[in-house]
Amino acid sequence: MNSINTVIDWLFANVIGENAIFLGLIALLGLLLQKKNGREILTGVVKTILGYYIFTAGSNLAISAIQIINTVLTPSLGVESGIVQTSGTFMIYLAEGMKYLSPRIMPLFIVSWFVHILLVRVFNKYFKAVYLTIHKALEFMCIFMIFFYSVMGWKGIMLYVPVVAFSALWWSISPMLTYKTSMEMTEGGFCLGHGNQFGAFIADKIGGFFGDPEKDDTNNLQLPGFLNIFSDSTLNLTISMIVTFLVTWIIVVFIGNPTALATLNESAGEYNSFVYMIIQGFKFGAGAVILLQGINMFLSSLVPAFQGISEKLIPGSVPAVDCIAYFGFSPISVILSFVSYLGAGILCTVFCLIFKTPIFLFFAVPSAFFDSASIGVFANYKGGWKAVIVVGFICGLISHIFGGVLAYSMGILAEGIAAPSIDSNFIPSIIFMIFRLFK
């Protein structure tokens, strides 16, 4: 018996608990099921493992840069926290940083995903889509892991059951929220599975009240060309974070107190504080770019592997895919929705500044683009450009406000970050507030 326990402990310490290695084994399984040749299998496994380590390195750099915001903003405004919605992969990073959770992330994710597959197979009348946007699925699950472990204090089976249940159910239910419209739009090709299914559902249900989809189609509009820079994720993220750091600098220098200013100058060291904040913005951008490159590297092999597994288990199922797949249906809707969604975020920031709220919400440019994009496409499909503007604004308010609610309910105000999508902010926040009533 002792020898069996020794083997199990070794597997958890060196294989199952080492997320990169475990993901490499899953990629290996999927590639073998697809009957790939030796070169393709080796390439896929190596890229999966290497990509995950690159993702971790990028996360470390970005998180170390962004921590200065909370350090100086808290004493300046007397707030509990300044919340920045960045990349959802930081939720994965937060879970990775918790000693108890880290070795359990990937095993729980695989179990959750196969429960999702089982639900789709058994209840195919109700669930027809396989969730293939793996990084968003992983982000969603990690949010639940952090809450049930750090807030509710649950471990073992008490932790595993709700994490698996909520994750698998949401991956199964959420793509169905806009399934009918997606099948019309894509001619049966795919449906949405990115983390903004609830926002797209709002667009799908109320968009028709604001206009005529044919008469008011956004594809008939002409927008300024400079807005296209926001479609470049690197520029989008870096510029927005430099602006965020500079807004923080302005608040500290012109509104803050001597303690906050001293903290900023101490952090800046030999640098001028203004230049230091710009550098931190670039460092965050560099970390985020490295992080995204790592994510893209391991997903390039992992997603086909998961797809291969799902095709073997559920032939004929529809893939639920990344929001980017929808951009081409209405490019102008993507930009128009971004402007409207961002406007709602800026309004939240101004409100917090004027009324000195205990939690300060920064407007989020990256999520304003990627979270709002497919929402805008669905809104345009139902009600044209008026629907895009109204629904984009509504979803922007929901996402930013519940970003603060999520950070509070998860007990991560000190980290100063929230998830960047409406699903990951709104849905978990509601569930967590209910659970906190019984704590």
C-alpha positions as CSV (number, residue, x, y, z in Angstrom):
1,M,0.0,0.0,0.0
2,N,2.8,2.4,0.9
3,S,4.5,1.7,-2.5
4,I,1.2,2.6,-4.3
5,N,0.9,5.8,-2.3
6,T,4.5,6.6,-3.2
7,V,3.8,6.2,-6.9
8,I,0.7,8.4,-6.7
9,D,2.6,11.1,-4.8
10,W,5.4,10.9,-7.4
11,L,2.9,11.3,-10.2
12,F,1.2,14.3,-8.6
13,A,4.6,15.9,-7.8
14,N,6.2,15.3,-11.2
15,V,3.5,14.8,-13.8
16,I,-0.2,15.5,-12.9
17,G,0.7,18.4,-10.6
18,E,3.2,19.9,-13.1
19,N,0.7,21.6,-15.4
20,A,2.9,22.0,-18.4
21,I,3.8,18.2,-18.4
22,F,0.2,17.2,-17.8
23,L,-1.0,19.3,-20.7
24,G,1.7,17.8,-22.9
25,L,0.3,14.3,-22.2
26,I,-3.2,15.5,-23.0
27,A,-1.9,16.9,-26.3
28,L,-0.1,13.6,-27.0
29,L,-3.4,11.7,-26.4
30,G,-5.3,13.9,-28.8
31,L,-2.7,13.8,-31.5
32,L,-2.5,10.0,-31.3
33,L,-6.3,9.8,-31.6
34,Q,-6.0,11.9,-34.8
35,K,-3.3,9.5,-36.0
36,K,-0.7,12.2,-36.6
37,N,2.8,11.2,-37.7
38,G,5.8,11.2,-35.3
39,R,7.0,14.6,-36.3
40,E,3.6,16.2,-35.8
41,I,3.2,14.5,-32.4
42,L,6.7,15.6,-31.2
43,T,6.1,19.2,-32.4
44,G,2.7,19.3,-30.8
45,V,3.8,18.0,-27.4
46,V,7.0,20.2,-27.2
47,K,5.0,23.3,-28.2
48,T,2.3,22.6,-25.6
49,I,4.9,22.2,-22.8
50,L,7.1,25.1,-23.9
51,G,4.2,27.4,-24.5
52,Y,2.9,26.9,-21.0
53,Y,6.3,27.8,-19.4
54,I,6.4,30.9,-21.7
55,F,2.9,31.9,-20.5
56,T,4.1,31.6,-16.8
57,A,7.1,33.8,-17.5
58,G,5.0,36.5,-19.1
59,S,2.5,36.4,-16.3
60,N,5.3,37.0,-13.7
61,L,6.6,40.0,-15.6
62,A,3.1,41.6,-16.2
63,I,1.9,41.1,-12.6
64,S,5.1,42.5,-11.1
65,A,4.6,45.7,-13.2
66,I,0.9,46.2,-12.4
67,Q,1.3,45.9,-8.6
68,I,2.5,49.5,-8.4
69,I,-1.0,50.7,-9.3
70,N,-2.6,49.4,-6.1
71,T,0.5,50.3,-4.0
72,V,0.2,54.0,-4.8
73,L,-3.5,54.3,-5.6
74,T,-4.8,53.0,-2.3
75,P,-3.2,55.7,-0.1
76,S,-3.9,58.4,-2.7
77,L,-7.7,58.0,-2.8
78,G,-8.3,56.1,0.4
79,V,-9.8,53.2,-1.6
80,E,-9.6,49.5,-0.8
81,S,-8.4,48.7,-4.3
82,G,-8.0,49.9,-7.8
83,I,-9.4,47.3,-10.2
84,V,-7.9,46.8,-13.7
85,Q,-9.5,44.3,-16.1
86,T,-6.6,42.9,-18.1
87,S,-6.2,39.4,-19.6
88,G,-8.2,36.5,-18.1
89,T,-5.1,34.5,-18.1
90,F,-4.1,36.3,-14.9
91,M,-6.9,34.4,-13.1
92,I,-5.0,31.2,-14.1
93,Y,-1.8,32.8,-12.8
94,L,-3.5,33.7,-9.4
95,A,-4.6,30.1,-9.0
96,E,-1.1,28.9,-10.0
97,G,0.3,31.0,-7.2
98,M,-1.7,29.2,-4.5
99,K,0.3,26.2,-3.3
100,Y,-2.7,24.0,-2.7
101,L,-4.5,24.8,-6.0
102,S,-1.5,24.8,-8.4
103,P,-1.1,21.0,-8.7
104,R,-4.8,20.5,-9.0
105,I,-5.6,23.0,-11.8
106,M,-5.0,20.8,-14.8
107,P,-6.4,17.5,-13.4
108,L,-9.6,19.3,-12.4
109,F,-9.7,21.0,-15.8
110,I,-9.5,17.7,-17.6
111,V,-12.2,16.1,-15.4
112,S,-14.4,19.2,-15.9
113,W,-14.0,19.1,-19.6
114,F,-14.8,15.4,-19.9
115,V,-17.9,16.0,-17.7
116,H,-18.8,18.7,-20.2
117,I,-18.3,16.2,-23.1
118,L,-20.5,13.7,-21.2
119,L,-23.3,16.3,-20.8
120,V,-23.2,17.1,-24.5
121,R,-23.2,13.5,-25.4
122,V,-26.0,12.4,-23.0
123,F,-28.2,15.5,-23.3
124,N,-27.5,16.2,-26.9
125,K,-31.1,17.5,-27.4
126,Y,-30.3,20.4,-25.1
127,F,-26.5,20.8,-25.4
128,K,-25.0,20.6,-28.9
129,A,-21.7,22.5,-28.7
130,V,-18.3,21.4,-27.5
131,Y,-16.4,24.3,-25.8
132,L,-13.0,24.6,-27.6
133,T,-11.8,28.0,-26.4
134,I,-9.6,26.3,-23.9
135,H,-7.9,29.4,-22.3
136,K,-11.3,31.0,-21.6
137,A,-12.7,27.7,-20.2
138,L,-9.6,27.4,-18.0
139,E,-9.9,31.1,-16.8
140,F,-13.6,30.5,-15.8
141,M,-12.7,27.3,-13.9
142,C,-9.8,29.0,-12.0
143,I,-12.1,31.8,-10.8
144,F,-14.3,29.2,-9.1
145,M,-11.2,27.4,-7.7
146,I,-9.9,30.6,-6.1
147,F,-13.3,31.4,-4.6
148,F,-14.2,28.1,-3.1
149,Y,-10.6,27.6,-1.7
150,S,-9.6,31.1,-0.5
151,V,-13.0,32.5,0.5
152,M,-15.1,29.4,1.4
153,G,-12.0,27.6,2.7
154,W,-13.0,24.3,1.0
155,K,-10.5,21.5,0.1
156,G,-10.7,18.1,-1.3
157,I,-14.0,16.8,-2.5
158,M,-15.8,19.9,-1.1
159,L,-13.7,22.0,-3.5
160,Y,-13.7,19.6,-6.5
161,V,-17.4,19.0,-6.8
162,P,-18.6,22.6,-7.2
163,V,-15.7,23.6,-9.4
164,V,-16.3,20.7,-11.8
165,A,-20.1,21.2,-11.7
166,F,-20.2,24.9,-12.3
167,S,-17.5,24.8,-15.0
168,A,-18.9,21.9,-17.0
169,L,-22.5,23.3,-16.8
170,W,-21.5,26.7,-18.0
171,W,-19.4,25.4,-20.8
172,S,-22.4,23.3,-21.9
173,I,-25.2,25.9,-21.4
174,S,-23.5,29.1,-22.5
175,P,-22.9,28.3,-26.1
176,M,-26.6,27.4,-26.4
177,L,-27.6,30.9,-25.4
178,T,-27.0,32.2,-28.9
179,Y,-27.0,28.8,-30.7
180,K,-30.0,29.4,-33.0
181,T,-28.7,32.8,-34.2
182,S,-25.2,31.4,-34.6
183,M,-26.4,28.6,-36.7
184,E,-28.2,31.1,-39.0
185,M,-25.2,33.5,-39.1
186,T,-22.5,30.8,-39.7
187,E,-24.7,28.4,-41.7
188,G,-24.3,25.7,-39.1
189,G,-20.5,26.1,-38.9
190,F,-19.9,27.0,-35.2
191,C,-21.2,28.9,-32.2
192,L,-19.8,31.3,-29.6
193,G,-17.6,30.0,-26.7
194,H,-15.4,32.9,-25.6
195,G,-16.5,34.3,-22.2
196,N,-19.0,36.8,-23.6
197,Q,-21.9,34.4,-24.4
198,F,-24.1,36.2,-21.8
199,G,-23.4,39.6,-23.5
200,A,-24.2,38.1,-26.9
201,F,-27.4,36.7,-25.4
202,I,-28.5,40.2,-24.3
203,A,-27.7,41.4,-27.8
204,D,-29.6,38.6,-29.4
205,K,-32.7,39.1,-27.2
206,I,-33.0,42.9,-27.1
207,G,-31.1,44.1,-30.2
208,G,-34.3,43.9,-32.4
209,F,-36.0,46.6,-30.3
210,F,-33.6,49.3,-31.4
211,G,-33.6,49.2,-35.2
212,D,-34.0,47.3,-38.4
213,P,-31.1,44.9,-39.1
214,E,-31.3,45.5,-42.9
215,K,-31.9,49.2,-43.0
216,D,-29.5,50.0,-40.1
217,D,-26.8,47.5,-41.0
218,T,-23.4,48.7,-39.7
219,N,-21.7,47.5,-42.9
220,N,-23.3,50.5,-44.6
221,L,-21.4,52.9,-42.3
222,Q,-18.0,54.5,-42.7
223,L,-15.8,54.9,-39.6
224,P,-12.4,56.7,-39.0
225,G,-9.5,54.4,-40.0
226,F,-7.5,55.2,-36.9
227,L,-9.9,53.0,-34.8
228,N,-8.5,50.0,-36.6
229,I,-5.4,50.1,-34.4
230,F,-7.4,48.6,-31.6
231,S,-7.7,45.4,-33.5
232,D,-4.0,44.9,-32.9
233,S,-3.9,43.1,-29.5
234,T,-0.3,44.2,-28.8
235,L,-0.9,47.9,-29.5
236,N,-4.3,47.7,-27.8
237,L,-3.0,46.2,-24.6
238,T,0.3,48.2,-24.4
239,I,-1.2,51.7,-25.1
240,S,-4.2,51.1,-22.8
241,M,-1.9,50.1,-19.9
242,I,0.5,53.0,-20.4
243,V,-2.6,55.3,-20.2
244,T,-3.7,53.4,-17.1
245,F,-0.3,53.9,-15.4
246,L,-0.3,57.6,-16.4
247,V,-3.8,58.2,-15.1
248,T,-2.5,56.6,-11.8
249,W,0.5,59.0,-11.8
250,I,-1.8,62.0,-12.3
251,I,-4.0,60.9,-9.4
252,V,-1.1,60.4,-7.1
253,V,0.7,63.6,-8.0
254,F,-2.3,66.0,-8.1
255,I,-4.8,64.3,-5.8
256,G,-2.8,62.0,-3.6
257,N,-1.2,62.7,-0.2
258,P,2.5,62.8,0.8
259,T,2.5,59.1,1.8
260,A,1.3,58.1,-1.7
261,L,3.8,60.4,-3.4
262,A,6.7,59.1,-1.2
263,T,5.7,55.5,-2.1
264,L,5.7,56.3,-5.8
265,N,9.1,58.0,-5.7
266,E,10.5,55.2,-3.6
267,S,9.3,52.6,-6.2
268,A,10.6,54.7,-9.0
269,G,14.1,54.8,-7.5
270,E,16.6,56.6,-9.8
271,Y,13.9,57.2,-12.4
272,N,11.6,60.2,-12.6
273,S,8.2,59.0,-11.4
274,F,6.5,60.0,-14.7
275,V,9.0,58.1,-16.8
276,Y,8.9,55.2,-14.4
277,M,5.1,54.8,-14.9
278,I,5.6,54.8,-18.6
279,I,8.2,52.1,-18.3
280,Q,5.9,50.0,-16.1
281,G,3.3,50.3,-18.9
282,F,5.7,49.0,-21.4
283,K,6.9,46.2,-19.0
284,F,3.3,45.1,-18.5
285,G,2.8,45.2,-22.3
286,A,5.9,43.1,-22.8
287,G,4.8,40.6,-20.1
288,A,1.4,40.4,-21.7
289,V,2.8,39.8,-25.2
290,I,5.0,37.0,-23.9
291,L,2.1,35.6,-22.0
292,L,-0.1,35.7,-25.1
293,Q,2.6,34.1,-27.2
294,G,2.9,31.3,-24.7
295,I,-0.9,30.8,-24.7
296,N,-1.0,30.8,-28.5
297,M,1.8,28.3,-28.7
298,F,0.3,25.7,-26.4
299,L,-3.2,26.2,-27.7
300,S,-2.1,25.7,-31.3
301,S,-1.5,22.0,-30.4
302,L,-3.9,21.6,-27.5
303,V,-7.1,22.8,-29.2
304,P,-6.7,20.4,-32.2
305,A,-6.0,17.7,-29.6
306,F,-9.2,18.5,-27.7
307,Q,-11.1,18.7,-31.0
308,G,-9.8,15.3,-31.9
309,I,-11.0,13.8,-28.6
310,S,-14.4,15.4,-28.9
311,E,-14.9,14.2,-32.5
312,K,-14.2,10.7,-31.4
313,L,-16.6,10.9,-28.5
314,I,-19.4,13.1,-30.0
315,P,-19.4,13.0,-33.8
316,G,-21.5,15.7,-35.3
317,S,-21.2,18.2,-32.4
318,V,-20.7,21.9,-33.2
319,P,-17.6,23.6,-31.9
320,A,-18.0,26.6,-29.6
321,V,-15.1,28.9,-30.6
322,D,-13.2,32.1,-29.9
323,C,-15.0,35.5,-30.5
324,I,-12.4,36.3,-33.3
325,A,-14.3,33.9,-35.6
326,Y,-17.2,36.4,-35.6
327,F,-15.2,39.5,-36.6
328,G,-15.6,39.0,-40.3
329,F,-19.4,38.9,-40.3
330,S,-19.5,42.6,-39.4
331,P,-16.1,44.4,-39.0
332,I,-17.7,47.8,-38.4
333,S,-19.9,46.4,-35.6
334,V,-16.8,45.3,-33.8
335,I,-15.3,48.8,-33.8
336,L,-18.7,50.5,-33.0
337,S,-19.4,48.2,-30.1
338,F,-15.8,48.7,-28.8
339,V,-16.3,52.5,-28.7
340,S,-19.7,52.2,-26.9
341,Y,-18.5,49.5,-24.4
342,L,-15.3,51.6,-23.6
343,G,-17.5,54.7,-23.1
344,A,-19.4,52.8,-20.4
345,G,-16.0,51.9,-18.8
346,I,-14.8,55.5,-18.8
347,L,-18.1,56.6,-17.2
348,C,-17.5,54.1,-14.4
349,T,-14.0,55.5,-13.9
350,V,-15.2,59.1,-13.7
351,F,-18.0,58.1,-11.4
352,C,-15.5,56.4,-9.0
353,L,-13.2,59.5,-9.1
354,I,-16.0,62.0,-8.4
355,F,-17.8,60.0,-5.7
356,K,-14.6,58.5,-4.2
357,T,-16.0,54.9,-4.1
358,P,-14.1,52.4,-2.0
359,I,-13.3,50.3,-5.1
360,F,-11.8,52.3,-8.0
361,L,-12.7,50.8,-11.4
362,F,-10.3,51.6,-14.3
363,F,-11.8,51.5,-17.8
364,A,-10.6,48.5,-19.6
365,V,-9.5,49.0,-23.2
366,P,-8.4,45.4,-24.0
367,S,-11.7,43.8,-22.8
368,A,-13.6,46.7,-24.3
369,F,-12.4,45.4,-27.7
370,F,-12.4,41.7,-27.4
371,D,-15.4,41.3,-25.0
372,S,-17.6,43.6,-27.0
373,A,-16.6,42.5,-30.5
374,S,-18.9,39.5,-30.9
375,I,-21.6,41.2,-28.8
376,G,-21.6,43.9,-31.5
377,V,-21.9,41.4,-34.3
378,F,-25.0,39.8,-32.7
379,A,-26.5,43.2,-31.9
380,N,-26.1,44.3,-35.5
381,Y,-27.6,41.0,-36.8
382,K,-30.7,41.7,-34.8
383,G,-31.1,45.5,-34.8
384,G,-28.3,47.3,-36.8
385,W,-26.0,50.1,-35.6
386,K,-28.4,51.5,-32.9
387,A,-28.6,48.1,-31.2
388,V,-24.8,47.9,-31.4
389,I,-24.3,51.2,-29.5
390,V,-27.0,50.5,-26.9
391,V,-26.1,46.9,-26.2
392,G,-22.4,47.7,-26.2
393,F,-22.9,50.4,-23.6
394,I,-25.2,48.1,-21.4
395,C,-22.7,45.2,-21.5
396,G,-19.8,47.6,-20.8
397,L,-21.5,48.8,-17.6
398,I,-22.3,45.3,-16.5
399,S,-18.7,44.0,-17.1
400,H,-17.0,46.9,-15.4
401,I,-19.3,47.1,-12.3
402,F,-19.2,43.3,-11.8
403,G,-15.5,43.3,-12.3
404,G,-15.3,45.2,-9.0
405,V,-17.9,42.9,-7.5
406,L,-16.0,39.8,-8.6
407,A,-12.7,41.1,-7.1
408,Y,-14.5,41.7,-3.8
409,S,-16.4,38.4,-3.7
410,M,-13.2,36.5,-4.6
411,G,-11.2,38.2,-1.9
412,I,-8.6,39.5,-4.4
413,L,-8.9,43.2,-4.0
414,A,-5.3,43.5,-3.0
415,E,-4.2,42.0,-6.4
416,G,-6.1,44.8,-8.1
417,I,-7.3,42.7,-11.1
418,A,-10.5,41.3,-12.4
419,A,-11.5,39.0,-15.3
420,P,-11.9,40.8,-18.6
421,S,-15.2,39.3,-19.9
422,I,-18.8,39.7,-19.0
423,D,-19.4,36.0,-18.3
424,S,-16.4,35.7,-16.0
425,N,-17.4,38.8,-14.1
426,F,-21.2,38.7,-13.9
427,I,-22.1,35.0,-13.7
428,P,-19.5,34.0,-10.9
429,S,-20.3,37.2,-9.0
430,I,-24.0,36.2,-8.6
431,I,-23.1,32.7,-7.6
432,F,-20.4,33.8,-5.2
433,M,-22.7,36.3,-3.4
434,I,-25.2,33.5,-2.9
435,F,-22.6,31.2,-1.4
436,R,-21.2,34.0,0.9
437,L,-24.6,34.2,2.5
438,F,-24.1,30.7,3.9
439,K,-20.5,31.1,4.9
